[in-house]
Amino acid sequence: MNLKDKYQKEVVPMMMEKFGYKNAMAVPRIKKVVLNSCFGKDVVNKTGQEREKTAKNVIQDLMAISGQKPKLVKSKKSVAGFKLRSGIEIASMVTLRKDKMYDFLDKLVSLTLPRLRDFKGIDSKSIDKAGNLNIGFKEHIAFPEVITEKERTIFGFEVTIVTNVKTAEEGLNLFKALGFPFKK
């Protein structure tokens, strides 16, 4: 059973019973998943061709992980202390919705998180007050789509799972019911 079916068949009735929702449409749900990788520190001291090569590698790997082409984000202003000029591409991001979102989350929970070295569970402090879950990865090579023999650049990225819950407690219960592994 994939994550979408589990949500509809198990999580909705459980949340309705636990929190007293009168309608199935009032039950909190996951709205979107955002993958964000900042590679600015790797490209500030490089020439134009080297920057493009690094950005291309990051985009290809994020595309393999998410199944969707990432958008490049340019710096908005120059910061001399970081040797950063405005207009340089320093990050890439992907927003997943609907079926691609559920496929990614299913892969994240069942394959990627168990493969992480020294993984003991997600900290419950990773859920903010609005009920969104933020997970940071130091190395993107934990995902099964990335071929580690080919990798020249290892980068970290962040996964933000956006929900429409009202409190952090509801968010924690939603994620636990979906099967996310949390620390005890």
C-alpha positions in Angstrom: 0.0 0.0 0.0 1.5 3.3 -1.0 1.4 6.5 1.1 -1.6 8.0 -0.6 -3.8 5.0 -0.1 -2.6 4.7 3.5 -3.6 8.3 4.1 -7.1 7.9 2.7 -7.8 4.5 4.3 -6.1 4.7 7.7 -4.9 8.2 8.6 -8.2 10.1 7.8 -10.4 7.9 10.1 -7.8 7.9 12.8 -7.4 11.7 12.8 -11.1 12.1 12.7 -11.5 10.0 15.8 -8.6 11.4 17.7 -9.1 15.2 17.0 -12.9 15.1 16.5 -13.1 16.3 13.0 -16.7 16.1 11.7 -15.8 16.0 8.0 -13.1 14.1 6.1 -12.1 17.2 4.2 -11.2 19.0 7.6 -8.5 16.4 8.3 -5.0 17.9 7.8 -3.1 16.8 4.7 0.2 17.3 3.0 0.0 20.1 0.5 3.5 20.1 -1.1 7.1 19.0 -0.7 9.9 21.4 -1.4 13.5 20.3 -2.1 16.1 23.1 -1.7 19.8 22.9 -2.3 22.2 25.9 -1.9 25.5 25.5 -3.6 26.6 29.1 -3.4 29.8 28.5 -1.3 31.0 26.1 -4.0 30.6 28.5 -6.9 31.6 32.0 -5.6 35.3 31.6 -6.3 34.9 29.9 -9.7 34.8 31.1 -13.2 31.6 31.1 -15.3 32.2 27.7 -16.9 33.0 26.1 -13.6 29.9 27.6 -12.0 27.7 26.2 -14.8 29.3 22.8 -14.5 28.6 22.7 -10.7 25.1 23.9 -11.2 24.5 21.4 -13.9 25.7 18.5 -11.7 23.4 19.6 -8.8 20.4 20.0 -11.2 20.9 16.6 -12.7 21.1 14.9 -9.3 18.0 16.8 -7.9 16.2 15.9 -11.1 17.0 12.2 -10.6 16.0 12.4 -6.9 12.7 14.3 -7.4 11.6 13.3 -10.9 11.1 16.9 -11.9 13.4 19.6 -13.2 14.7 22.0 -10.6 14.5 25.8 -10.8 17.7 27.8 -10.4 17.6 30.6 -7.9 19.9 33.7 -8.3 21.3 35.8 -5.6 19.4 39.0 -5.0 22.1 41.3 -3.8 25.9 41.4 -3.5 27.5 40.6 -0.2 31.2 41.4 0.0 31.9 39.3 3.1 30.7 36.2 1.3 32.3 37.2 -2.0 28.9 37.0 -3.6 27.7 39.1 -6.5 24.1 39.7 -7.4 22.7 37.6 -10.3 24.8 34.5 -9.7 23.0 31.2 -9.6 23.5 30.0 -6.0 20.7 27.5 -5.4 18.1 25.2 -6.9 14.7 24.1 -5.8 11.9 21.7 -6.7 8.3 21.8 -5.6 6.4 18.5 -5.7 2.7 18.2 -5.6 0.1 15.4 -6.0 1.3 12.0 -7.2 5.0 13.0 -7.6 4.9 14.2 -4.0 3.4 11.0 -2.6 5.9 8.9 -4.7 8.8 10.9 -3.3 7.5 10.7 0.3 7.0 6.9 -0.1 10.6 6.6 -1.3 11.9 8.9 1.5 10.2 6.9 4.3 10.8 3.4 3.1 14.2 3.6 1.3 16.2 6.7 2.0 15.8 7.3 5.8 16.7 3.7 6.7 19.8 3.9 4.5 21.2 6.9 6.4 24.3 6.3 8.5 23.7 6.5 12.2 20.0 7.2 11.7 18.0 7.0 14.9 14.8 8.7 13.8 13.6 12.2 13.0 13.7 14.7 15.9 10.2 15.9 16.8 11.7 19.4 17.0 12.0 19.4 13.2 8.3 20.2 13.1 7.7 23.9 13.3 4.7 25.7 14.9 2.7 25.6 11.6 3.1 21.8 11.5 5.6 21.6 8.6 8.4 19.1 8.8 12.0 20.1 7.8 14.6 17.4 7.1 18.2 18.2 6.2 20.5 15.9 4.4 24.3 16.4 4.6 24.9 14.2 1.6 22.6 13.6 -1.3 24.1 10.2 -2.1 21.7 8.5 0.4 19.1 8.4 -2.3 19.0 5.3 -4.4 18.8 7.2 -7.8 22.3 8.7 -7.3 25.1 6.6 -8.5 28.0 7.2 -6.1 30.7 6.1 -8.5 29.9 9.0 -10.9 29.7 11.7 -8.2 32.2 14.5 -8.3 30.2 16.9 -6.1 28.5 15.8 -3.0 26.0 18.4 -1.7 23.5 18.7 1.0 19.9 19.8 0.7 16.7 20.3 2.7 13.3 18.7 2.3 10.4 20.7 3.6 7.0 18.9 3.9 4.3 21.5 4.0 0.9 20.7 5.6 -2.2 22.5 6.5 -2.4 21.6 10.1 -3.2 24.1 12.8 -0.8 23.0 15.5 2.5 21.2 15.8 0.8 18.4 17.8 -1.5 17.6 14.9 1.4 17.7 12.5 3.4 15.2 14.6 0.4 12.9 14.8 -0.1 13.2 11.0 3.5 12.3 10.3 3.6 9.4 12.8 0.4 8.0 11.3 1.9 8.2 7.8 4.8 6.1 9.1 7.6 8.7 9.4 10.2 7.3 11.9 10.6 9.7 14.9 12.9 9.4 17.9 11.3 8.1 21.0 
